[in-house]
C-alpha cells in the first residue's frame, strides 16, 4: 500500500490561450497524486479514467511520474474534460464535461495519508463513494481534504455547503483557497471561515490567498506565511502543487506537533512548489530537487 492514497477525478484540461489550444492531463486530485510522486512520495490514485486516447494520455502521464493507479480506476466510457480559458494575467476560468463514478475501495491496510477533494467529493454518484473512503480511513490515516470549489458543477450553494461540512468531521487537514472560502461563507472573513471549519472537526485549516500567501490555523495557533514571488505563466495546478507539498510536510513531521515553526516550514515549502508551478504553463508540478534548490537559493 502506498504511503498516500489520493481519491478523486482525473480529466483532460483543454486550455485556450492567445497562442492556441493545448491539452494536458489534469483534475485537481490527479494533479495532487502527480505532484506527490514528483516530490518522491509513493502515491496511489483511485479515480475513473476512460478507455479512450485521452484516458491513455492521463495514465501515461501519471505512471510516468511514479503514481500507482489503483485497481478499478479504468472504465469503458469517455474521459472527462475541463476547458480552461486563460486570461492575459494568467488566471483561468473553467467549464466541464464530467461524469464521476468510483470503484469500491477496500485497502489491505490504511495509508499514512488519504487525500480527497474537488469535484469528486460533490458530484453524484461518485461522491458517496468518496465519503465512504473517508469514513473508512478516518481516525487511522491522516485525512486531508481540498474542496476546490467549482460553482458551475455544484447545484445550490446550501446543498454544496452541507456536503462540504458533512465531510469535515472525517478529516484532519482542510486546505482551501480564499475564493473557495468566500464562496462557501460569503458573510465571513477568511479568518472567521477558517475558525468555523476548524470548529467542525478539522485539526488544521489552511487557506491559500494567491500572491498574499497563506493562513494556517490550529487549536493553539494561527500564522500567516507570505507567498513566494514568481512571474506567472498561468495559475493552473498552483493549489494542487501547494497541497502535494503540504502532504509531504505532514509525512515528514515524524511526530512533531503542529507548532508555529513546523507550520511555517510546511507552508514555505508548499508556497515554493506553487510558485514554481505558476511560473510555467499548465499543471507542471515541480520535483523535490527543484523545490529544495529554490528554497536554498
N, C-alpha and C positions, 0 to 999 in steps of 0.2 A: 504494500500500500504506500503510495507517495506521501511525503510529509504534508503536502497541501492538496486538497481537492477543491476545484472550482466548479460551481454548478451554474449554468445559465446559457444564454443564447450565443450562437455563432452565426455570422452572416457576412455578406459581401458589402463593403462600403463602395458605392458608386459616387465618385467625387467629381463635382463640376467646379472648375476654376476658369479663370480667364484664358488659361493655356489649353483647355480642352477637358476631356472626360477620361478618368482613370478608374480602375477597380482594384481594391485592396481587401484582403481578409480583415474582418473586424467583428464588432459586437463587444460590448464592454467586458463581459466575463471572459470571452475568448482572448481579448487583449490582456486581461489580468493574468490568465494562465500563461500566455506567451511571455509577458513581462517577467513573471516569476522564473520561468525556465531560463530566460536571458540573464537573470540575476543569480543563476546557479542553484535554484531551488528545485527539488524534484516535485513536479506538479502533475496531477491528474485532472482531466477535464471531462465532466459529464454534460452532454449537450444533445442537440439534434441537428445533424449535418445531412443535407440532401445528397442524393446519388448522382448528381449532375457534375458538369465540369467545374462549376463554382464550388461545389462541395469538395471536389478533389483538390482545388486550389487551397481551401481552408485547411484540409487535412495535411497537405504537404507543408504548408506554412507552419502549422503548429508542431507537427512531429519533427520537422527540420530543426526547430529550436530545442527539442527535447521534451515536449509535452506528451504525456501519456493520454491518449484519447480512450476513455473507459468504455467497456462493453455496453451496447445498447444505444450508443451515440450516433450511429448511422441509420438513416431512414431512406425510404424509397422516393419521397417527394422532392419537390424543387427546393433549392437552397434559398433562405430568406435574404432580403437585401435592405440596405438603408441608403437612401440617396442624400448626399451631403452637398449643399450649396455653400461654397466657401467665399466669403466676402473679401474685399481688398485688405481689411485689417487682420485677416486670418481666422476670424470667427466663422463657425459653421452652423447652419440650420439643417434639420433632418426631416425626411419623410420615409415611411417604412412600408415594406411588403413582407409581412412576417406571420408565420404560423408556428405556434410554440406548443410542443408536447415533450414529455420527459419520460425516459425509461425508469423502471423500478431500480432503486439503488439499495444494495444490501452489502456493505463493506465487511470484509472479514475482520477488520479492526478499524476503529475510528482514526482518521487522520489527526495530525497535530493541529492543523488549522483547516477549517472548512470555510470557504468563501462563496457567497451567493449574492445575487443582486440584479439590478437593472430591469429591463422589460420582463424577464423571465419570472420575477417574483410577483408580477401583477397580472400577467396575461393568461387567461384560461385557455385550455385545460391544464397546461403545464405548471401554472403557479401552485396548484395544490400539491404537485409532486415536490416542488422546491420547499414548500413549508414542511412536508413530511421529512425531507432530508435534514432540514434544520432541527426539527424536533428530535430526530434520531441521534443527532450529534451534540445537541445542547447539553452542557454540563460535563461532557467528556472530551470534546475538542474545543479549541478557541474558535468561536464562530464570528466571522466578520461579514459585514453587510454594507453594500453601497446601492441605494435605490436608483441612482442615475435617472432621475425623473424625465420621462418623455410625455408631456401632457397630451399630445395628439393621439396617444395609444391607451390612455388610462381611464376613459369614461369620466364620470363625475369626480369632482375634487374630493367630496366627502367619502366616496367609496374608496378612492385611491389612498386617502389618508388613513382610513380604517384598516386597509390591508397592510400598509406600512407599519402602523402602530401595533397591529396584531403580531407582527414578526419580531418586534424589538425585544420582548422578554426572552426570546430564544437565542439572542445574540450577546456577544461580549463587546464587540467594537463596531460602531456605526460610523461610516465616512460618507459625507455628502457635500455637494458644492453649495455655495451661497445661493445660487439660482434654485437648487433643489429645496433648500430651507425656506426661501422666500415663497416658493410656490406652495409648499405644504403648510406653512404658517405665515400667511401674509400680514397678520397683525402683530407678529412678534419680531423683536430684533434677533440678529443671529445668535447672540449670547443667550437670549431667552429661549429660542428654539433648541439650542444645544442642551440647556438645562432641562427643558421639558422632555427631550428624548432620553437623556440620562435618567430622568425620573421614571421612565417607562421600563428600565431594567438594564440598559447598556452600561458597561463599566467605563468605557472610553468613547467619547464622541469627538469626531474630527470634522470641522467644516473648512473646506478649501475656499479661498477667496481670490483666485486668479493672481494678478500682479500684487495684490495686497497680502499675500501669504496665507497662512492657515491658523485656525484657532482650535486648541485641543483642551478638552475638559474631562476631568475625572472627579470622583467624590472629594478628593483632597486638594486639587489644584486646577488652575486654568492658565494657559500660556498662549501667547501669540508668537508665531515664528515667521519672519519675513520670507517672501518669495526670492528665488534666485533669478537674477536678471538674465534675459535671453532675447535675442532677436527672433520674432515669431514668424515661422513659415505658415503654420496653421495650428489650431488647438486640438485637433483630432488625437485622441488617446492620452491626453495630458493627465486627466483624472485617473485613468487606468494605470498609467505609469506610477503615479503617486500611490495608488492603492497597492500595487505589487511591491513597491519598496517599503511601504508601511508594514505589510505582512512579513517581509524579510526582517524588518526591525523587531517585530513581535517574536519571530522564531529565534532571534539572536539574543534575546534578553537573558537567557539562562537563569531564570528565577528572579531576576531583578524586578523590583516593584516599578510601577509607573511614576517614578519620581520626576520632578521637572527636568532634571538634566537628561534623563533617559528619553522623555517625551521630546525634548528639543533635538536630541541627536537623531531620533527616528524621523521627526518632521523635516529636518535638514536634508537627510538622505532622500526622503520622498520628494521634497521640493526640487532637489537636484535632478532626480530622474524625470520629473515633469518638465523641467526647464530644457533638458536635452531633447526631450520628445517634441516640444513645440518648436524647437529650432530646425526641424526637418519635416518634410511633407509626410502626411499620413501617420498611422499609428506605428511608427518605427521606434519601438521602445528600446532603451539602452541596455547594454551588458553591464555586469558588475564592474568589469575593468574600466569601462567608460565613466561610470559614476564615481568610482574611487579616484580616478585620475583627476576629475573635475573638483572633487572635494579637497584634494591636497594642492591644487594649483593656485 
